[in-house]
């Protein structure tokens, strides 16, 4: 049976970043699994019309692999995907990736002190297991009665069916989150009728996207330091934007005023404007950016539906007000499974319990990275590492450096396994919950994907990201159970 020191699951930003830094650190005994047939992760899977990152391009990239050739200040999906493929090529990672290989089950062997992995291409073992599957890997499908009975095309935005031509069709879009506000303006001009089903209206700010000029790109190629300075400026401006979300929700009012003014400029109808106005503090849900969403809703062929969905029929959607919306296709823009990630049921730790059983509805990890009872397991973008204001790539890099320092410690001290102490993990979780109490995510008056089944904001880091980097700068052995290497 094949054996590796490190097994990495997922070839998106997290998995590729880990592989690159391992190579740069001189660690070569690793393998990377990807269930798709290409690298890219989220940016390989999400190909819906208008897919674009809402974090500036210069920041949404690896610090060790800057791209001077971004064409826009906020990159679209094809360009980000191409960037990740280029990173894989330049660092010779394609030879290490096992494509079309899905992790089915992983179990820690207490006797052998390693992970036993079962994949769609066969079994193997590994000393260390790194999950790079991230938060946005599994679409969340709504529990709507009769959805399976609909006779027309029905698909999730994250699994866009490009074989379906929506031109001239009556199309429903369910959901008004980040994906929806990007795809709605792209399909609205082509469809005959667009029925947008809204449960909760989002806060939307003007989009600052622009083309990056040829002169700027020339400058970044000739003087990489200039791009790094731009990256730093963007980073700190984003950190400053976060302050009102933590200090007091009332401080968010100036940003709400900008959003309201943006709506007034684009929506003249007072009744429609009222339907589109959130009743919670800005920042409670993810703040969205768009200049064309409101005009698409205000178009003659668009109907905003705010009555709750009763059920789906063979030919459309019946809402609670008794209206049946006749449809040709349904697009589910209903987000992702963030706090109940599917991989949690695949991983079994030292006592045989799965990660989902250990979490009991509320994800738990020390520093968002390691889990008590699960030796030598590292979660990239684990609990309390998501963000609502800046780049998760920053968080990923912090975790990768923490992993590298851990591996160095294991080599130096000849350790076979490490596992966070239960009290260290509990102290971290208590700290996170205490800090989250004063944030807009818990006091802003909304329900969001940041919150888990227990109502804890376990999907998001409750503070400035530079503090996260500070916390993960060094691996602290005193927080861990250390098992010396034995000779077998």
KEKEBA-931663 format. One line per field, with one value per residue (C-alpha): x, y, z; residue number from 1. Coordinates in steps of 0.2 Angstrom, whole numbers, padded with zeros to 4 digits, always signed. Example, Ala and Ser with C-alpha at 12.3 -4.5 7.8 and 13.67 -1.06 7.14 Angstrom:
KEKEBA-931663
c1 = +0062;+0068
c2 = -0022;-0005
c3 = +0039;+0036
n = 1;2
END
This chain:
KEKEBA-931663
c1 = +0000;+0007;+0013;+0017;+0023;+0009;-0007;-0016;-0034;-0040;-0031;-0038;-0029;-0026;-0020;-0009;-0002;+0003;+0011;+0021;+0027;+0032;+0043;+0051;+0054;+0063;+0049;+0045;+0036;+0018;+0004;-0011;-0029;-0041;-0058;-0060;-0049;-0040;-0033;-0043;-0055;-0069;-0063;-0063;-0081;-0090;-0092;-0109;-0111;-0103;-0093;-0081;-0071;-0076;-0059;-0046;-0035;-0018;-0024;-0033;-0017;-0002;+0011;+0024;+0017;+0011;+0003;+0008;-0004;-0021;-0033;-0045;-0045;-0057;-0054;-0066;-0067;-0058;-0043;-0042;-0043;-0029;-0018;-0020;-0016;-0001;+0005;+0003;+0013;+0027;+0030;+0029;+0014;+0004;+0015;+0010;-0008;-0019;-0034;-0051;-0047;-0060;-0057;-0070;-0064;-0050;-0046;-0032;-0024;-0018;-0008;+0002;+0001;-0004;-0019;-0027;-0036;-0048;-0050;-0060;-0043;-0038;-0031;-0015;-0008;+0000;+0008;+0000;-0017;-0020;-0038;-0038;-0056;-0061;-0078;-0086;-0084;-0101;-0117;-0132;-0148;-0164;-0176;-0191;-0205;-0207;-0190;-0186;-0203;-0199;-0199;-0187;-0168;-0164;-0146;-0136;-0126;-0110;-0114;-0119;-0126;-0119;-0128;-0144;-0148;-0159;-0162;-0181;-0185;-0195;-0181;-0182;-0167;-0169;-0158;-0150;-0133;-0116;-0118;-0136;-0131;-0118;-0127;-0144;-0138;-0130;-0145;-0158;-0156;-0158;-0172;-0191;-0195;-0184;-0192;-0181;-0186;-0179;-0180;-0169;-0162;-0143;-0134;-0126;-0112;-0106;-0093;-0076;-0070;-0060;-0048;-0030;-0020;-0006;+0005;+0001;+0005;+0021;+0026;+0022;+0032;+0047;+0045;+0037;+0040;+0027;+0014;+0018;+0015;-0001;-0006;-0001;-0012;-0027;-0024;-0024;-0038;-0049;-0043;-0049;-0066;-0069;-0067;-0086;-0091;-0082;-0083;-0102;-0115;-0121;-0105;-0110;-0123;-0112;-0109;-0128;-0131;-0119;-0129;-0146;-0140;-0134;-0151;-0160;-0150;-0154;-0172;-0185;-0200;-0204;-0212;-0198;-0185;-0194;-0194;-0175;-0171;-0163;-0170;-0153;-0136;-0124;-0111;-0122;-0122;-0109;-0108;-0110;-0104;-0113;-0118;-0129;-0140;-0153;-0155;-0158;-0172;-0180;-0181;-0198;-0195;-0190;-0202;-0195;-0205;-0204;-0219;-0211;-0210;-0224;-0218;-0211;-0223;-0219;-0221;-0216;-0215;-0231;-0228;-0238;-0249;-0257;-0248;-0240;-0225;-0224;-0206;-0194;-0179;-0174;-0157;-0153;-0142;-0143;-0125;-0114;-0113;-0101;-0104;-0109;-0095;-0097;-0079;-0083;-0092;-0077;-0064;-0063;-0051;-0042;-0057;-0066;-0078;-0081;-0077;-0095;-0099;-0085;-0092;-0110;-0117;-0104;-0086;-0072;-0053;-0038;-0033;-0045;-0032;-0030;-0043;-0042;-0044;-0038;-0019;-0009;-0024;-0023;-0039;-0035;-0049;-0056;-0068;-0066;-0055;-0068;-0069;-0082;-0071;-0054;-0044;-0045;-0029;-0021;-0028;-0023;-0005;-0005;-0011;+0002;+0016;+0009;+0009;+0027;+0033;+0024;+0033;+0049;+0046;+0041;+0057;+0068;+0060;+0058;+0039;+0027;+0011;+0004;-0013;-0020;-0024;-0043;-0041;-0031;-0044;-0058;-0049;-0047;-0066;-0071;-0061;-0068;-0086;-0083;-0075;-0089;-0103;-0099;-0098;-0112;-0113;-0122;-0129;-0134;-0152;-0150;-0147;-0132;-0121;-0108;-0118;-0119;-0133;-0129;-0129;-0110;-0101;-0090;-0087;-0079;-0063;-0070;-0056;-0043;-0033;-0016;-0020;-0023;-0006;+0001;-0007;-0001;+0017;+0024;+0019;+0018;+0021;+0014;-0003;-0001;+0000;+0017;+0020;+0039;+0043;+0045;+0055;+0043
c2 = +0000;+0017;+0028;+0046;+0058;+0071;+0069;+0085;+0084;+0097;+0107;+0124;+0139;+0129;+0113;+0121;+0134;+0120;+0110;+0125;+0129;+0111;+0111;+0127;+0120;+0105;+0093;+0082;+0067;+0072;+0068;+0079;+0072;+0081;+0074;+0085;+0083;+0100;+0111;+0127;+0121;+0134;+0143;+0127;+0122;+0139;+0144;+0153;+0169;+0184;+0174;+0186;+0188;+0202;+0204;+0215;+0204;+0210;+0203;+0188;+0179;+0171;+0183;+0171;+0171;+0189;+0191;+0208;+0204;+0205;+0213;+0220;+0226;+0213;+0197;+0186;+0167;+0163;+0174;+0167;+0149;+0153;+0160;+0144;+0133;+0144;+0142;+0123;+0123;+0135;+0125;+0108;+0102;+0093;+0077;+0077;+0079;+0063;+0069;+0061;+0055;+0058;+0055;+0043;+0039;+0043;+0035;+0037;+0021;+0022;+0007;+0012;+0031;+0036;+0040;+0026;+0034;+0026;+0035;+0032;+0026;+0014;+0015;+0023;+0029;+0045;+0052;+0069;+0073;+0091;+0096;+0109;+0107;+0124;+0131;+0133;+0116;+0108;+0117;+0119;+0113;+0120;+0108;+0113;+0101;+0095;+0101;+0084;+0084;+0099;+0094;+0107;+0110;+0113;+0116;+0125;+0140;+0131;+0117;+0127;+0117;+0125;+0114;+0123;+0138;+0150;+0162;+0166;+0155;+0158;+0157;+0157;+0161;+0156;+0166;+0183;+0180;+0184;+0172;+0178;+0196;+0192;+0180;+0189;+0204;+0192;+0181;+0195;+0202;+0185;+0177;+0181;+0181;+0182;+0177;+0181;+0173;+0183;+0178;+0191;+0207;+0209;+0226;+0231;+0244;+0252;+0241;+0249;+0237;+0244;+0239;+0239;+0249;+0243;+0256;+0248;+0231;+0236;+0245;+0229;+0218;+0230;+0234;+0220;+0231;+0243;+0229;+0223;+0241;+0241;+0224;+0231;+0247;+0236;+0225;+0239;+0248;+0232;+0230;+0248;+0244;+0230;+0241;+0246;+0228;+0225;+0241;+0244;+0240;+0258;+0263;+0254;+0267;+0278;+0263;+0259;+0277;+0274;+0258;+0266;+0280;+0268;+0260;+0276;+0281;+0264;+0260;+0274;+0263;+0266;+0249;+0240;+0250;+0245;+0226;+0228;+0237;+0225;+0226;+0221;+0230;+0230;+0217;+0205;+0195;+0197;+0214;+0213;+0224;+0227;+0241;+0231;+0220;+0234;+0239;+0220;+0219;+0235;+0228;+0225;+0206;+0204;+0200;+0201;+0187;+0190;+0178;+0162;+0146;+0134;+0120;+0116;+0109;+0100;+0116;+0130;+0136;+0139;+0153;+0155;+0169;+0156;+0162;+0148;+0155;+0145;+0141;+0133;+0132;+0134;+0141;+0137;+0151;+0145;+0145;+0132;+0120;+0130;+0124;+0107;+0103;+0085;+0080;+0080;+0064;+0056;+0059;+0047;+0051;+0042;+0036;+0031;+0046;+0056;+0074;+0078;+0068;+0077;+0094;+0090;+0104;+0117;+0115;+0116;+0117;+0124;+0140;+0135;+0122;+0106;+0096;+0087;+0069;+0069;+0068;+0075;+0083;+0100;+0110;+0124;+0136;+0127;+0134;+0152;+0156;+0163;+0181;+0194;+0209;+0203;+0189;+0171;+0168;+0178;+0166;+0151;+0157;+0159;+0142;+0135;+0143;+0136;+0119;+0121;+0126;+0111;+0099;+0107;+0104;+0086;+0083;+0092;+0083;+0067;+0067;+0054;+0063;+0079;+0083;+0099;+0097;+0098;+0112;+0122;+0120;+0124;+0140;+0145;+0142;+0151;+0166;+0166;+0165;+0179;+0191;+0187;+0193;+0211;+0209;+0213;+0195;+0191;+0208;+0214;+0205;+0192;+0174;+0170;+0156;+0163;+0154;+0136;+0125;+0131;+0149;+0152;+0162;+0147;+0151;+0168;+0175;+0188;+0201;+0209;+0196;+0203;+0195;+0179;+0179;+0184;+0169;+0157;+0164;+0150;+0132;+0131;+0113;+0117;+0117;+0099;+0081;+0076;+0058;+0053;+0043;+0024;+0011;-0003
c3 = +0000;-0005;+0010;+0011;+0024;+0020;+0010;+0004;-0001;-0013;-0027;-0024;-0016;+0000;-0007;-0020;-0008;+0004;-0010;-0016;+0002;+0006;-0009;-0005;+0012;+0005;+0009;-0005;+0002;-0001;-0013;-0018;-0021;-0032;-0037;-0052;-0068;-0066;-0052;-0046;-0032;-0030;-0046;-0056;-0050;-0051;-0069;-0068;-0079;-0070;-0057;-0050;-0034;-0022;-0015;-0025;-0036;-0029;-0012;-0018;-0023;-0015;-0007;-0014;-0032;-0036;-0053;-0062;-0076;-0068;-0081;-0068;-0050;-0046;-0056;-0064;-0062;-0079;-0074;-0056;-0062;-0075;-0062;-0051;-0066;-0070;-0052;-0053;-0069;-0063;-0048;-0056;-0046;-0060;-0058;-0040;-0041;-0042;-0052;-0052;-0035;-0021;-0003;+0003;+0021;+0032;+0049;+0062;+0066;+0085;+0083;+0068;+0072;+0054;+0043;+0033;+0018;+0006;-0010;-0026;-0034;-0019;-0002;+0005;+0021;+0027;+0043;+0041;+0033;+0027;+0022;+0009;+0004;+0011;+0015;-0002;-0008;-0007;-0013;-0001;-0008;-0001;+0007;-0004;-0006;-0024;-0031;-0038;-0048;-0058;-0076;-0083;-0080;-0062;-0056;-0043;-0048;-0042;-0054;-0069;-0083;-0099;-0110;-0105;-0116;-0105;-0120;-0121;-0106;-0091;-0077;-0058;-0048;-0029;-0018;-0017;-0011;-0018;-0033;-0037;-0038;-0051;-0062;-0062;-0072;-0085;-0088;-0087;-0104;-0113;-0104;-0107;-0089;-0073;-0057;-0043;-0026;-0012;+0006;+0014;+0004;+0004;+0008;-0009;-0011;-0027;-0036;-0037;-0051;-0065;-0079;-0074;-0086;-0097;-0089;-0071;-0077;-0085;-0069;-0058;-0070;-0069;-0051;-0041;-0025;-0032;-0033;-0015;-0009;-0018;-0010;+0008;+0005;+0000;+0015;+0028;+0020;+0021;+0039;+0043;+0035;+0047;+0063;+0064;+0063;+0079;+0089;+0089;+0076;+0076;+0068;+0053;+0049;+0037;+0027;+0027;+0020;+0006;+0002;+0003;-0008;-0021;-0021;-0023;-0038;-0047;-0040;-0043;-0038;-0019;-0016;-0025;-0015;+0001;-0004;-0007;+0009;+0023;+0041;+0049;+0051;+0037;+0039;+0048;+0031;+0019;+0011;-0008;-0022;-0039;-0051;-0062;-0050;-0046;-0064;-0068;-0055;-0061;-0079;-0086;-0088;-0070;-0055;-0038;-0027;-0009;-0004;+0003;-0008;-0003;-0015;-0033;-0045;-0062;-0071;-0059;-0041;-0030;-0017;-0001;-0008;-0019;-0035;-0047;-0057;-0073;-0077;-0090;-0078;-0060;-0054;-0036;-0029;-0012;-0006;+0002;+0016;+0027;+0045;+0041;+0029;+0021;+0024;+0043;+0041;+0032;+0045;+0060;+0074;+0088;+0097;+0081;+0081;+0066;+0065;+0063;+0079;+0088;+0083;+0087;+0076;+0080;+0072;+0084;+0081;+0090;+0081;+0067;+0062;+0072;+0082;+0099;+0096;+0078;+0078;+0063;+0055;+0049;+0043;+0031;+0032;+0047;+0060;+0064;+0049;+0036;+0033;+0028;+0023;+0015;+0007;+0014;+0005;+0018;+0031;+0021;+0021;+0039;+0042;+0030;+0039;+0055;+0047;+0042;+0059;+0066;+0054;+0059;+0077;+0074;+0065;+0078;+0092;+0083;+0086;+0078;+0081;+0088;+0094;+0102;+0121;+0124;+0137;+0124;+0111;+0123;+0129;+0111;+0107;+0123;+0117;+0100;+0107;+0119;+0105;+0093;+0106;+0102;+0083;+0070;+0066;+0082;+0086;+0069;+0069;+0055;+0052;+0041;+0035;+0048;+0061;+0065;+0072;+0090;+0085;+0086;+0073;+0070;+0051;+0054;+0062;+0075;+0074;+0062;+0052;+0057;+0075;+0067;+0058;+0075;+0084;+0071;+0069;+0079;+0083;+0102;+0108;+0125;+0118;+0111;+0116;+0109;+0105;+0102;+0087;+0091;+0081;+0074
n = 1;2;3;4;5;6;7;8;9;10;11;12;13;14;15;16;17;18;19;20;21;22;23;24;25;26;27;28;29;30;31;32;33;34;35;36;37;38;39;40;41;42;43;44;45;46;47;48;49;50;51;52;53;54;55;56;57;58;59;60;61;62;63;64;65;66;67;68;69;70;71;72;73;74;75;76;77;78;79;80;81;82;83;84;85;86;87;88;89;90;91;92;93;94;95;96;97;98;99;100;101;102;103;104;105;106;107;108;109;110;111;112;113;114;115;116;117;118;119;120;121;122;123;124;125;126;127;128;129;130;131;132;133;134;135;136;137;138;139;140;141;142;143;144;145;146;147;148;149;150;151;152;153;154;155;156;157;158;159;160;161;162;163;164;165;166;167;168;169;170;171;172;173;174;175;176;177;178;179;180;181;182;183;184;185;186;187;188;189;190;191;192;193;194;195;196;197;198;199;200;201;202;203;204;205;206;207;208;209;210;211;212;213;214;215;216;217;218;219;220;221;222;223;224;225;226;227;228;229;230;231;232;233;234;235;236;237;238;239;240;241;242;243;244;245;246;247;248;249;250;251;252;253;254;255;256;257;258;259;260;261;262;263;264;265;266;267;268;269;270;271;272;273;274;275;276;277;278;279;280;281;282;283;284;285;286;287;288;289;290;291;292;293;294;295;296;297;298;299;300;301;302;303;304;305;306;307;308;309;310;311;312;313;314;315;316;317;318;319;320;321;322;323;324;325;326;327;328;329;330;331;332;333;334;335;336;337;338;339;340;341;342;343;344;345;346;347;348;349;350;351;352;353;354;355;356;357;358;359;360;361;362;363;364;365;366;367;368;369;370;371;372;373;374;375;376;377;378;379;380;381;382;383;384;385;386;387;388;389;390;391;392;393;394;395;396;397;398;399;400;401;402;403;404;405;406;407;408;409;410;411;412;413;414;415;416;417;418;419;420;421;422;423;424;425;426;427;428;429;430;431;432;433;434;435;436;437;438;439;440;441;442;443;444;445;446;447;448;449;450;451;452;453;454;455;456;457;458;459;460;461;462;463;464;465;466;467;468;469;470;471;472;473;474;475;476;477;478;479;480;481;482;483;484;485;486;487;488
END
